[in-house]
Amino acid sequence: MNLAEYIASVSNAANTILEGMAVTFSHLFREPITIQYPDKTDRPVVDMLPPRYRGLLEVQMDICTGCKRCERACPIEVIAIDLTKDPTTKKQMMSRFDIDMGKCMFCGLCVEACNKESTGAIRHTREFEGASSTLDAMVFRFIPEGLKPLYKAPKDLSELPVGEYGPHAREARERAMRDNPAVLEELRALYAEQNKGKKKKDTKKKGGGPVRIDPAKMPVIKPQVVATPKGDVEKFARLLETLTAQTDCGACGYPTCYEYTTAMASGADYDPSKCEPGGNEATADLGYAMDVYWKGPDQADALATGAAPADGAAPAAAAAHAAAPAAATTA
C-alpha cells in the first residue's frame, strides 16, 4: 500500500465515523423528549389508552347474577365463585368471587361470555398498574367477607345500572395488597400446625413392570459402550451423560448429570431410574448401557428383550457385575 492509498483509507474511516455519529451529535442541541412517568404526563395514562384495552379485570358485584358463566369460560381457571345458602333467609348467596390476576392471560373470554349471556358485570378495565412485591397480592377478592346477594337481571338489559369502569379493580387491588399477605400467612401457619408430624406421601410412581429400551437404540448404544475401555471412568461417564436429560436439575440427588453418571461409571451407583426429566426413556437407555458395560453385550441383550440368557451366562455376568464396581473402586 502506497502513501496515497494509506491516507485515503484513514480519511474514509474518519468520514464514516463522523457520518455515524451525526445523528447522535444532533441530539445534543435538542430538547429532551422523554416523559417522566407518571409525574409529568399531560393527562393520566389510563385516559390515553383505547376504550377496548384489556387491563385488569373487575367485577361490579351489584349487577352480578352468580351464573358462573365467566368461571366456566376461563380456560386456565383463574376465576373462583362459590355460592351458598343464607342460613337466615334460605336464599342463594355468593360467598366468594376471586380472580387470580397473577395467572390471567387477558384473553377476554370471561368478559365475552358475561356480555353475551348475562349482565356484563365482569369486564376488562384500562387499569394496568398491577405490580406487586408478592404473588399473594395478585388475587383480587371482590367479596372480602360475608355474603353477597345475587342480582336479578331485568328483561330489558338496557336498564342495567352499569357503573364506571375502573374503581372496582382499584379497590380490589388495594385490598389485596393490604390484606392478602397476612391472611395467606395465617392460613399457611394453620396448615403447618395441622400437618405437623405427618409423614409426607411418597410421590414416587409405582413401577408398572420393567422398563424396556427401544430396540432401534440397542445397535446404536452397544457399539459405543463396547468401544469404551474398561476402567476409563471419565469416558464412560461422558457417554452415559448423553443418555440423560442433561438438565442438571438435581432430581437424581447429584449436583449435575455428569456427577450422577460418574457415580454409575465408577460402580458407586447402579440405579438408572433417578433421571426424572428423562423419564422411562432415560432409565431404559442408561440401564442398557450399564448392562452392556458391566454384564456384557449378550447378557444385556437378553435382559433388554426379556429372552432367557444362554446357560451359564447369567451367573458369569452377575459375578462380573459384582466384581466390576469393586475393581473400579480399587483402580
C-alpha positions as CSV (number, residue, x, y, z in Angstrom):
1,M,0.0,0.0,0.0
2,N,1.5,3.3,-1.0
3,L,1.2,6.6,0.9
4,A,-1.7,7.9,-1.1
5,E,-3.8,4.8,-0.5
6,Y,-3.0,4.8,3.2
7,I,-4.1,8.5,3.6
8,A,-7.3,7.7,1.6
9,S,-8.2,4.8,3.9
10,V,-7.7,6.9,7.0
11,S,-9.8,9.7,5.6
12,N,-12.5,7.2,4.7
13,A,-12.6,5.8,8.2
14,A,-12.8,9.2,9.7
15,N,-15.7,10.2,7.4
16,T,-17.5,7.0,8.2
17,I,-17.3,7.6,12.0
18,L,-18.5,11.2,11.6
19,E,-21.4,10.2,9.5
20,G,-22.4,7.5,12.0
21,M,-22.2,10.0,14.9
22,A,-24.0,12.8,13.1
23,V,-27.4,11.8,14.4
24,T,-26.0,11.4,18.0
25,F,-24.4,14.9,17.8
26,S,-27.6,16.5,16.5
27,H,-29.5,15.4,19.7
28,L,-27.0,17.3,21.9
29,F,-28.8,20.5,20.8
30,R,-32.4,19.3,21.0
31,E,-34.9,19.4,23.9
32,P,-35.3,16.0,25.6
33,I,-38.5,14.2,24.5
34,T,-38.5,11.6,27.4
35,I,-41.6,11.9,29.5
36,Q,-41.2,11.1,33.2
37,Y,-44.0,8.7,34.1
38,P,-46.3,9.3,36.0
39,D,-45.5,12.8,37.3
40,K,-45.2,14.9,34.1
41,T,-47.7,13.4,31.7
42,D,-50.2,15.8,30.2
43,R,-53.0,13.6,31.4
44,P,-53.3,10.2,33.2
45,V,-52.0,7.3,31.1
46,V,-55.3,5.4,31.8
47,D,-57.2,8.1,30.0
48,M,-54.9,7.8,26.9
49,L,-55.5,4.1,26.5
50,P,-58.1,2.9,23.9
51,P,-61.6,2.0,25.3
52,R,-61.2,-1.7,24.4
53,Y,-57.9,-2.0,26.2
54,R,-57.6,-5.3,28.2
55,G,-56.3,-4.2,31.5
56,L,-57.0,-5.6,35.0
57,L,-60.4,-7.4,35.4
58,E,-63.0,-6.1,37.7
59,V,-66.5,-7.2,38.8
60,Q,-69.4,-4.9,39.5
61,M,-70.9,-7.0,42.2
62,D,-74.2,-5.2,42.4
63,I,-75.2,-6.5,39.0
64,C,-73.6,-10.0,39.2
65,T,-76.1,-12.8,38.9
66,G,-73.7,-15.5,40.1
67,C,-74.3,-17.5,36.9
68,K,-70.7,-18.7,36.8
69,R,-70.5,-18.3,33.0
70,C,-67.2,-16.4,33.4
71,E,-65.8,-19.2,35.6
72,R,-66.7,-21.8,33.0
73,A,-65.4,-19.8,30.1
74,C,-61.9,-19.2,31.7
75,P,-59.5,-21.7,30.0
76,I,-57.0,-21.6,32.8
77,E,-59.4,-21.4,35.8
78,V,-58.3,-18.1,37.4
79,I,-61.8,-17.3,38.5
80,A,-63.3,-18.9,41.6
81,I,-67.0,-18.4,42.5
82,D,-68.7,-20.0,45.5
83,L,-72.5,-20.0,46.1
84,T,-74.1,-20.8,49.4
85,K,-77.4,-20.5,51.1
86,D,-78.0,-17.8,53.7
87,P,-78.9,-19.6,56.9
88,T,-81.5,-17.0,57.9
89,T,-83.2,-16.2,54.6
90,K,-82.5,-19.6,52.9
91,K,-81.7,-17.7,49.7
92,Q,-78.8,-18.4,47.4
93,M,-75.9,-16.0,48.0
94,M,-72.4,-15.5,46.8
95,S,-69.7,-16.1,49.4
96,R,-66.7,-15.9,47.1
97,F,-65.7,-14.2,43.8
98,D,-61.9,-14.3,43.4
99,I,-59.8,-13.6,40.3
100,D,-56.1,-14.5,40.3
101,M,-54.6,-11.8,38.2
102,G,-51.2,-13.4,38.5
103,K,-52.4,-16.2,36.2
104,C,-54.8,-14.3,34.0
105,M,-53.7,-14.2,30.3
106,F,-56.2,-11.3,29.5
107,C,-57.9,-13.3,26.7
108,G,-61.3,-11.7,27.3
109,L,-63.3,-14.9,27.1
110,C,-64.9,-14.3,30.5
111,V,-66.0,-10.8,29.5
112,E,-67.4,-12.0,26.2
113,A,-69.4,-14.8,28.0
114,C,-70.8,-12.3,30.5
115,N,-71.7,-9.7,27.9
116,K,-73.5,-12.1,25.6
117,E,-75.3,-14.3,28.1
118,S,-75.5,-12.3,31.3
119,T,-75.3,-8.7,32.6
120,G,-71.7,-7.7,31.8
121,A,-70.7,-7.5,35.4
122,I,-67.2,-8.7,34.7
123,R,-65.1,-6.6,32.3
124,H,-61.6,-5.5,31.5
125,T,-60.6,-2.0,32.6
126,R,-57.9,0.3,31.5
127,E,-56.1,-0.2,34.8
128,F,-52.7,-1.6,34.1
129,E,-50.6,-0.9,37.3
130,G,-50.6,-4.4,38.8
131,A,-47.0,-4.6,40.0
132,S,-46.7,-6.2,43.4
133,S,-43.8,-7.5,45.6
134,T,-45.5,-10.8,46.2
135,L,-47.9,-13.1,44.2
136,D,-50.2,-13.2,47.3
137,A,-51.4,-9.7,46.4
138,M,-52.4,-10.7,42.9
139,V,-55.6,-12.4,44.0
140,F,-58.4,-9.9,43.8
141,R,-61.2,-10.7,46.2
142,F,-64.4,-8.9,45.2
143,I,-66.3,-10.3,48.2
144,P,-63.9,-9.6,51.1
145,E,-66.2,-11.0,53.7
146,G,-69.7,-12.1,54.3
147,L,-72.3,-13.0,51.7
148,K,-73.4,-11.0,48.6
149,P,-76.9,-11.3,47.2
150,L,-77.4,-12.3,43.6
151,Y,-78.7,-9.7,41.2
152,K,-81.9,-10.5,39.3
153,A,-81.5,-9.1,35.8
154,P,-84.4,-7.2,34.3
155,K,-85.9,-8.3,31.0
156,D,-84.7,-5.2,29.3
157,L,-80.9,-5.3,29.6
158,S,-80.7,-1.7,28.6
159,E,-81.9,-0.8,32.1
160,L,-78.8,-2.4,33.8
161,P,-77.2,0.1,36.2
162,V,-73.7,-0.3,34.7
163,G,-71.2,1.8,36.7
164,E,-67.9,3.4,35.9
165,Y,-65.1,1.2,34.7
166,G,-62.0,1.1,36.9
167,P,-62.9,1.8,40.6
168,H,-63.8,-1.8,41.5
169,A,-60.5,-3.0,40.1
170,R,-58.6,-0.3,42.1
171,E,-60.4,-1.2,45.3
172,A,-59.8,-4.9,44.9
173,R,-56.1,-4.3,44.2
174,E,-55.8,-2.1,47.3
175,R,-57.5,-4.7,49.5
176,A,-55.3,-7.5,48.0
177,M,-52.1,-5.6,48.7
178,R,-53.2,-4.7,52.2
179,D,-54.9,-7.9,53.4
180,N,-53.9,-10.9,51.3
181,P,-50.3,-11.5,52.5
182,A,-51.4,-11.5,56.2
183,V,-54.4,-13.8,55.5
184,L,-52.4,-16.2,53.5
185,E,-49.5,-16.3,56.0
186,E,-52.1,-17.2,58.7
187,L,-53.5,-19.9,56.5
188,R,-50.0,-21.3,55.8
189,A,-49.3,-21.4,59.6
190,L,-52.6,-23.1,60.3
191,Y,-51.9,-25.7,57.6
192,A,-48.4,-26.3,59.0
193,E,-49.8,-26.7,62.5
194,Q,-52.5,-29.2,61.3
195,N,-50.0,-31.3,59.4
196,K,-47.2,-31.2,62.0
197,G,-45.7,-34.7,62.5
198,K,-47.5,-36.2,59.4
199,K,-45.2,-38.0,57.0
200,K,-45.2,-36.7,53.5
201,K,-46.8,-39.0,51.0
202,D,-44.4,-40.9,48.8
203,T,-44.9,-39.3,45.4
204,K,-42.7,-41.8,43.6
205,K,-44.7,-43.6,40.9
206,K,-45.1,-47.3,41.3
207,G,-43.5,-49.3,38.6
208,G,-45.9,-50.7,36.1
209,G,-43.5,-53.5,35.0
210,P,-39.9,-53.4,33.7
211,V,-38.9,-50.5,31.5
212,R,-37.8,-51.7,28.1
213,I,-35.4,-49.9,25.8
214,D,-36.4,-49.1,22.2
215,P,-34.9,-51.9,20.1
216,A,-33.8,-49.4,17.5
217,K,-31.5,-47.8,20.0
218,M,-29.7,-51.0,21.0
219,P,-27.4,-51.2,17.9
220,V,-26.6,-47.5,18.4
221,I,-25.7,-47.6,22.1
222,K,-24.0,-51.0,22.2
223,P,-21.0,-50.3,19.9
224,Q,-20.3,-47.0,21.8
225,V,-20.2,-48.8,25.1
226,V,-18.2,-51.7,23.8
227,A,-15.6,-49.3,22.4
228,T,-15.2,-47.7,25.8
229,P,-12.2,-49.1,27.6
230,K,-13.0,-50.8,30.9
231,G,-11.7,-48.7,33.8
232,D,-11.9,-45.4,31.9
233,V,-14.5,-43.9,34.2
234,E,-14.4,-40.4,32.6
235,K,-15.1,-41.6,29.1
236,F,-17.9,-43.9,30.2
237,A,-19.4,-41.2,32.3
238,R,-19.5,-38.8,29.4
239,L,-21.2,-41.5,27.3
240,L,-23.8,-42.1,30.0
241,E,-24.3,-38.3,30.3
242,T,-25.5,-38.2,26.7
243,L,-28.3,-40.7,27.6
244,T,-29.7,-38.5,30.4
245,A,-31.9,-35.4,30.0
246,Q,-28.8,-33.2,30.6
247,T,-30.7,-30.6,32.6
248,D,-28.6,-30.6,35.7
249,C,-31.8,-30.4,37.7
250,G,-30.5,-32.2,40.8
251,A,-33.5,-34.6,40.9
252,C,-31.1,-37.6,40.9
253,G,-29.5,-36.4,44.2
254,Y,-26.3,-35.2,42.5
255,P,-25.5,-31.6,41.6
256,T,-25.0,-32.3,37.9
257,C,-25.8,-35.0,35.4
258,Y,-22.1,-35.7,35.0
259,E,-21.6,-36.4,38.7
260,Y,-24.5,-38.8,38.5
261,T,-23.1,-40.6,35.5
262,T,-19.6,-40.6,37.1
263,A,-21.0,-42.4,40.1
264,M,-22.6,-45.0,37.8
265,A,-19.5,-45.3,35.7
266,S,-17.3,-45.9,38.7
267,G,-19.8,-48.5,40.1
268,A,-20.8,-46.4,43.1
269,D,-24.4,-46.1,42.0
270,Y,-26.2,-48.6,39.8
271,D,-29.7,-47.1,39.8
272,P,-30.5,-45.7,36.3
273,S,-34.0,-44.5,37.3
274,K,-33.0,-41.3,39.0
275,C,-33.2,-39.1,36.0
276,E,-36.7,-37.7,36.4
277,P,-36.7,-35.3,33.4
278,G,-35.6,-38.2,31.2
279,G,-38.4,-40.4,32.4
280,N,-38.6,-44.1,31.3
281,E,-36.6,-43.4,28.2
282,A,-33.5,-42.3,30.1
283,T,-34.0,-45.1,32.6
284,A,-34.1,-47.7,29.8
285,D,-31.1,-46.3,27.9
286,L,-28.9,-45.9,31.0
287,G,-29.8,-49.3,32.3
288,Y,-29.0,-51.0,28.9
289,A,-25.7,-49.1,28.7
290,M,-24.8,-50.2,32.2
291,D,-25.7,-53.8,31.5
292,V,-23.5,-53.8,28.3
293,Y,-20.6,-52.3,30.3
294,W,-20.8,-54.4,33.4
295,K,-22.5,-57.6,32.3
296,G,-21.5,-57.9,28.7
297,P,-23.4,-57.4,25.4
298,D,-25.1,-60.8,25.3
299,Q,-26.5,-60.6,28.8
300,A,-27.6,-57.0,28.2
301,D,-29.5,-58.0,25.0
302,A,-31.1,-60.9,26.9
303,L,-32.3,-58.6,29.7
304,A,-33.5,-55.9,27.3
305,T,-35.5,-58.3,25.2
306,G,-36.7,-60.4,28.0
307,A,-35.2,-63.5,26.5
308,A,-33.5,-66.2,28.6
309,P,-29.7,-66.0,28.5
310,A,-27.5,-68.8,27.4
311,D,-26.6,-71.5,30.0
312,G,-24.1,-70.2,32.5
313,A,-24.3,-66.6,31.1
314,A,-26.3,-65.2,34.0
315,P,-24.1,-66.4,36.8
316,A,-20.9,-65.3,35.0
317,A,-22.4,-61.9,34.2
318,A,-23.6,-61.5,37.8
319,A,-20.2,-62.4,39.1
320,A,-18.6,-59.9,36.7
321,H,-21.1,-57.2,37.7
322,A,-20.4,-57.8,41.4
323,A,-16.6,-57.7,40.8
324,A,-16.7,-54.7,38.5
325,P,-17.6,-52.0,41.0
326,A,-15.0,-53.3,43.4
327,A,-12.4,-53.3,40.7
328,A,-13.3,-49.8,39.6
329,T,-13.1,-48.6,43.2
330,T,-9.8,-50.2,43.7
331,A,-8.4,-48.7,40.5
